[in-house]
Each structure stands twice: as structure tokens, then as C-alpha cells.
Amino acid sequence: MKLQGKKALITGGSRGIGRGIAEVFADEGASVAIVDIDIETGAPEVVDYVKGKGGQAVAIQGDVSSRAGMEAAFAQAWSELDGLDILVNNAGIETIVPFLELTDDQWTRLVDINQRGPWLCSQIFCQKLVAEKRPGVILNLGSIQAAKALPGRTHYAPTKIGMEAFTRNLSVEMAEHNIRVNCLHPGLIETDMTSWVMKDPEILPVVLSQISLGRAGQPRDMGKVAAFFCSDEAGYVTGQSLHAEGGWVGK
């Protein structure tokens, strides 16, 4: 029970990696607030799972690129869970667009969610922690594309390598307030976002051949790593980025 009594807010927690993190956190004793743009699909099941494990749970609609929306979401989560200890910046989108065809709107929307969103959520979270002199933990979700170039991601990959720099700098500024900040870079994880890869009989074998462990990861695989980062077991770990990708980068 690494997270017994802890209270976590997970953005994009209704599905995919976010859901895997929420479920493992519940297994480890945490209460969870799910913040998602869509809380009709997936969120009720996550809430039921957390409550079934004995924790408190709430689903809150929110767009991570909206300051007003996220301030309201944090206020609601803070009130319903009586404070928060952990923020997982998981919400993100991925589009695949050739560089020469990429539009201003496509660039801006993706950067607003993937990079500005974590910055905005972290600022709101840290302001509340500091005001209450409360310690805390932030985990940012990056991507294997922080280290590996893939076609059509000249807008996506910079947002993920940017999470490393954001993590390092934020960890230094927040250390005096006893707030740790780390970054997790998933590889190929079996989610809705990667279903097109998982279902393609030509692409999937090529990708798996590049992964040392020879398989895609599962959302709960990321949940287990996240639980370590957010637990007291990682109490001396901050400003770090970890690739959990089955050996894809190094092979």
C-alpha cells in the first residue's frame, strides 16, 4: 500500500494510461480525482473501481488548456477529497501530420494541451500546496518520442522532450517547498491512442521487433512505475526522467 491515505488528481484519467495509473493508485490505497474533457466515457467505471478499493473518488470535467476550468476543477477536487498530495499530468493528444502540411491551428492545439496544460495544472497545484505549507508530488507524462524520432510528429515530439526540461526546472524551484517533480516516458502502450498500431498486421511486427521485451506495455505497467515515483519510496528522487518502454530506445 505505497499510497495509503494519499490523494491524487490525474488528468486524462478516464482511459488509457491515465486509467491504468488511477487503478494502480487505488490498489495502493489512494483516493483519486479524475479530470477529463469527457467524463461520460470511462470515468464512471474508474470511480467505481477506486471506491471498490476503499478510496474516495470523483470525476470532474475539465480542459487542461483552460486556466479558469482547471482552477475550478482543482477547487472541487480539493474540497471533495479534503486536499491533494499528488498531481499526475497525463492528459495529452497525438496527431500525425507531415511537417510540410502542418497548420498553425494543429500546432497550437497540441502544444496547448501537451505542454501548456501540464505547466498550468502544476502552477495551480503548487500554489495551493505552498499556501497550505503542504508537501506534494508531481509526475509529468512524456513519451518515447522524447528520445526517438517518428514520422509526422514534428509538433508532438517537442512537447514531450519539453516535459524533461520543465520537470528539471520545476523540481529545482519547488524543492524548498518539499514538492518533488519527475517525468515518465512511456513507449508503445496498448490504449485507444495506439489501437491503429496494435491492429495493423504490417506495422505492429516491425515495431515489436524494435522492442527488447518483444511486446507492447499495458496501462497498469505505467501505473506501477507512477506509484513508485509518487510514493515515499521515491522520497529522494526529483527532477528525473525515466523511459518505461520495454527497451525500445536502446535497441
KOLFI-98922 format. One line per field, with one value per residue (C-alpha): residue number from 1; residue in three letters; z, y, x. Coordinates in Angstrom, 3 decimals. Layout:
<pts>
finu <- (NUM;...)
kedren <- (ALA;...)
up <- (Z;...)
north <- (Y;...)
east <- (X;...)
</pts>
This chain:
<pts>
finu <- (1;2;3;4;5;6;7;8;9;10;11;12;13;14;15;16;17;18;19;20;21;22;23;24;25;26;27;28;29;30;31;32;33;34;35;36;37;38;39;40;41;42;43;44;45;46;47;48;49;50;51;52;53;54;55;56;57;58;59;60;61;62;63;64;65;66;67;68;69;70;71;72;73;74;75;76;77;78;79;80;81;82;83;84;85;86;87;88;89;90;91;92;93;94;95;96;97;98;99;100;101;102;103;104;105;106;107;108;109;110;111;112;113;114;115;116;117;118;119;120;121;122;123;124;125;126;127;128;129;130;131;132;133;134;135;136;137;138;139;140;141;142;143;144;145;146;147;148;149;150;151;152;153;154;155;156;157;158;159;160;161;162;163;164;165;166;167;168;169;170;171;172;173;174;175;176;177;178;179;180;181;182;183;184;185;186;187;188;189;190;191;192;193;194;195;196;197;198;199;200;201;202;203;204;205;206;207;208;209;210;211;212;213;214;215;216;217;218;219;220;221;222;223;224;225;226;227;228;229;230;231;232;233;234;235;236;237;238;239;240;241;242;243;244;245;246;247;248;249;250;251)
kedren <- (MET;LYS;LEU;GLN;GLY;LYS;LYS;ALA;LEU;ILE;THR;GLY;GLY;SER;ARG;GLY;ILE;GLY;ARG;GLY;ILE;ALA;GLU;VAL;PHE;ALA;ASP;GLU;GLY;ALA;SER;VAL;ALA;ILE;VAL;ASP;ILE;ASP;ILE;GLU;THR;GLY;ALA;PRO;GLU;VAL;VAL;ASP;TYR;VAL;LYS;GLY;LYS;GLY;GLY;GLN;ALA;VAL;ALA;ILE;GLN;GLY;ASP;VAL;SER;SER;ARG;ALA;GLY;MET;GLU;ALA;ALA;PHE;ALA;GLN;ALA;TRP;SER;GLU;LEU;ASP;GLY;LEU;ASP;ILE;LEU;VAL;ASN;ASN;ALA;GLY;ILE;GLU;THR;ILE;VAL;PRO;PHE;LEU;GLU;LEU;THR;ASP;ASP;GLN;TRP;THR;ARG;LEU;VAL;ASP;ILE;ASN;GLN;ARG;GLY;PRO;TRP;LEU;CYS;SER;GLN;ILE;PHE;CYS;GLN;LYS;LEU;VAL;ALA;GLU;LYS;ARG;PRO;GLY;VAL;ILE;LEU;ASN;LEU;GLY;SER;ILE;GLN;ALA;ALA;LYS;ALA;LEU;PRO;GLY;ARG;THR;HIS;TYR;ALA;PRO;THR;LYS;ILE;GLY;MET;GLU;ALA;PHE;THR;ARG;ASN;LEU;SER;VAL;GLU;MET;ALA;GLU;HIS;ASN;ILE;ARG;VAL;ASN;CYS;LEU;HIS;PRO;GLY;LEU;ILE;GLU;THR;ASP;MET;THR;SER;TRP;VAL;MET;LYS;ASP;PRO;GLU;ILE;LEU;PRO;VAL;VAL;LEU;SER;GLN;ILE;SER;LEU;GLY;ARG;ALA;GLY;GLN;PRO;ARG;ASP;MET;GLY;LYS;VAL;ALA;ALA;PHE;PHE;CYS;SER;ASP;GLU;ALA;GLY;TYR;VAL;THR;GLY;GLN;SER;LEU;HIS;ALA;GLU;GLY;GLY;TRP;VAL;GLY;LYS)
up <- (0.000;-1.216;-1.393;1.656;2.578;-0.358;-2.601;-6.293;-9.195;-12.559;-15.772;-18.646;-16.150;-17.797;-20.230;-21.384;-19.333;-17.044;-16.166;-15.539;-13.164;-11.364;-10.856;-9.518;-7.243;-5.866;-5.380;-3.379;-1.088;-2.729;-3.282;-6.794;-8.638;-12.378;-14.531;-18.176;-21.092;-21.370;-18.125;-19.672;-21.214;-18.841;-15.827;-14.053;-14.228;-12.836;-9.983;-9.177;-9.225;-6.808;-4.438;-4.640;-3.299;-0.361;-1.601;-2.318;-5.984;-8.046;-11.795;-12.851;-16.321;-17.323;-20.214;-19.144;-21.553;-19.725;-16.611;-15.373;-15.973;-14.168;-11.249;-10.784;-11.165;-8.557;-6.187;-6.481;-6.044;-3.084;-1.428;-2.070;-1.149;1.601;-0.146;-2.661;-2.378;-5.936;-9.428;-12.479;-15.674;-18.019;-20.376;-23.912;-27.573;-30.538;-34.206;-37.095;-39.701;-42.279;-41.470;-44.742;-44.192;-40.519;-39.850;-37.222;-35.561;-35.388;-33.779;-31.312;-30.116;-29.491;-27.677;-25.579;-24.252;-24.130;-22.867;-21.605;-19.828;-17.504;-16.767;-15.936;-13.779;-11.950;-11.169;-9.753;-7.747;-6.362;-5.435;-3.326;-1.739;-0.865;0.570;2.929;3.542;2.317;0.641;-2.676;-5.774;-9.490;-12.189;-15.801;-18.647;-21.623;-24.454;-26.088;-28.767;-26.425;-27.487;-30.728;-33.985;-35.721;-38.904;-38.712;-35.131;-35.516;-33.401;-30.932;-30.075;-28.936;-26.384;-24.887;-24.760;-23.315;-20.341;-19.341;-19.188;-17.450;-14.906;-14.127;-13.726;-11.716;-9.392;-8.512;-7.868;-5.776;-3.750;-0.942;-0.578;-0.320;-3.690;-5.846;-9.657;-12.036;-15.577;-17.018;-20.725;-21.877;-25.019;-27.015;-24.551;-25.616;-25.463;-27.699;-28.910;-30.204;-31.429;-35.048;-34.454;-32.452;-35.195;-38.179;-39.227;-41.105;-38.727;-35.386;-36.060;-37.210;-34.036;-31.727;-33.372;-32.142;-28.528;-26.457;-24.427;-27.649;-26.532;-26.009;-22.466;-20.606;-18.886;-15.483;-16.270;-16.282;-13.179;-11.219;-12.192;-11.409;-7.983;-7.163;-8.266;-6.226;-3.091;-0.165;-1.585;-4.117;-1.457;-2.605;-6.323;-8.042;-11.384;-13.084;-16.316;-16.810;-20.036;-19.434;-22.952;-22.874;-24.320;-27.480;-27.301;-26.675;-29.130)
north <- (0.000;2.554;5.365;4.658;7.802;9.837;11.888;12.224;14.252;12.586;14.483;12.375;9.632;8.177;5.919;4.566;5.226;7.624;4.937;2.425;4.886;5.582;1.876;1.106;4.137;2.783;-0.633;1.126;2.884;6.298;8.358;9.757;12.735;12.130;15.263;14.739;16.623;13.743;12.182;10.284;7.612;5.599;7.902;6.253;2.870;4.355;5.999;2.707;0.881;3.331;3.222;-0.564;-0.487;1.637;5.048;8.222;9.108;11.924;12.628;16.268;17.676;19.939;21.078;21.296;24.186;26.380;28.184;29.034;25.482;23.921;26.320;25.217;21.544;21.788;23.651;20.934;18.105;19.890;20.294;16.799;14.960;17.407;18.379;16.768;15.268;14.147;15.574;13.358;15.410;12.658;14.340;14.654;14.281;12.973;13.677;12.524;15.249;15.575;18.581;20.396;20.073;21.069;24.048;26.762;25.520;21.921;23.074;25.420;22.999;20.201;22.438;23.979;20.556;18.691;21.420;24.412;22.118;20.489;23.867;25.398;22.461;22.335;26.038;25.834;22.726;24.178;27.484;25.598;23.371;26.286;28.288;25.391;24.526;21.040;18.696;17.116;15.214;15.941;13.311;14.508;12.091;12.357;9.867;7.657;10.330;12.457;10.170;8.502;10.232;9.027;10.492;13.113;14.200;17.431;19.107;16.245;15.237;18.722;18.821;15.565;16.335;19.665;17.762;16.827;20.446;21.503;18.692;19.569;23.279;22.889;20.379;22.945;25.759;23.614;21.701;24.279;23.643;19.858;19.242;16.579;16.540;13.691;12.585;9.209;8.454;5.527;3.536;1.559;1.084;-0.687;2.078;3.681;6.099;3.240;0.959;1.728;0.282;-2.704;-3.649;-3.224;-6.621;-4.941;-2.152;-3.989;-6.720;-4.086;-2.056;-5.085;-6.236;-2.997;-3.531;-5.676;-7.258;-8.026;-6.755;-3.656;-2.413;-2.205;0.896;-0.721;-1.181;2.601;2.742;0.694;2.978;6.029;4.624;4.312;7.872;9.243;7.206;7.827;5.100;7.720;10.381;11.174;11.235;14.517;16.176;12.793;11.328;7.587;5.719;2.759;1.351;-2.256;-1.438;0.320;3.335;1.396;-1.471)
east <- (0.000;2.550;-0.010;-2.150;-4.060;-2.722;-4.992;-4.183;-5.534;-4.973;-5.660;-6.931;-7.680;-10.773;-8.967;-5.627;-2.521;-4.396;-6.900;-4.116;-2.460;-5.746;-6.435;-2.963;-3.118;-6.409;-4.794;-2.079;-4.555;-5.008;-8.137;-8.389;-9.866;-10.210;-10.188;-11.046;-12.559;-15.044;-16.263;-19.141;-16.909;-14.748;-14.776;-17.761;-16.007;-12.788;-14.686;-16.405;-13.062;-11.445;-14.416;-14.390;-10.847;-11.923;-10.811;-12.719;-13.196;-14.636;-14.805;-14.566;-14.983;-12.115;-9.924;-6.277;-5.678;-8.230;-6.982;-10.478;-11.648;-8.706;-8.864;-12.472;-11.502;-8.750;-11.036;-13.668;-11.144;-9.529;-12.912;-14.258;-11.039;-10.001;-6.781;-4.434;-0.957;-0.235;-0.716;-0.289;-0.117;-1.265;-3.755;-2.458;-3.269;-1.301;-1.845;0.311;0.767;3.589;5.769;5.056;1.303;1.149;-1.136;-0.921;-4.099;-2.835;0.423;-1.275;-3.963;-1.478;1.012;-1.786;-2.796;0.518;2.823;0.878;-1.608;0.957;2.531;-0.853;-2.017;1.311;1.193;-2.343;-1.417;1.819;0.201;-2.335;0.318;2.583;-0.314;-1.077;2.606;1.791;4.333;3.451;4.480;4.069;4.507;4.613;3.916;6.221;6.704;9.289;9.289;11.353;14.213;13.100;12.156;8.992;7.463;4.730;5.451;7.432;4.756;4.188;7.762;8.886;6.069;7.323;11.033;9.905;8.485;12.038;13.217;10.008;10.442;14.061;13.425;10.230;11.899;14.577;12.121;9.773;12.366;12.359;8.616;9.099;7.445;9.073;8.713;9.561;8.768;7.727;8.203;6.000;6.715;4.165;1.311;-1.882;-4.507;-7.115;-4.435;-2.263;-5.063;-4.191;-0.718;-1.938;-4.416;-2.097;-0.654;2.192;3.220;2.891;5.503;8.006;7.531;7.638;10.874;12.472;11.368;13.746;10.927;9.040;5.636;3.553;3.098;-0.195;-1.598;-1.108;2.591;2.817;0.638;3.158;6.037;3.908;3.035;6.735;7.520;4.610;5.294;7.606;9.856;10.993;11.396;14.951;14.098;13.276;13.998;14.387;13.013;12.537;11.826;9.489;9.326;10.453;13.862;12.702;15.040;18.221;17.777)
</pts>
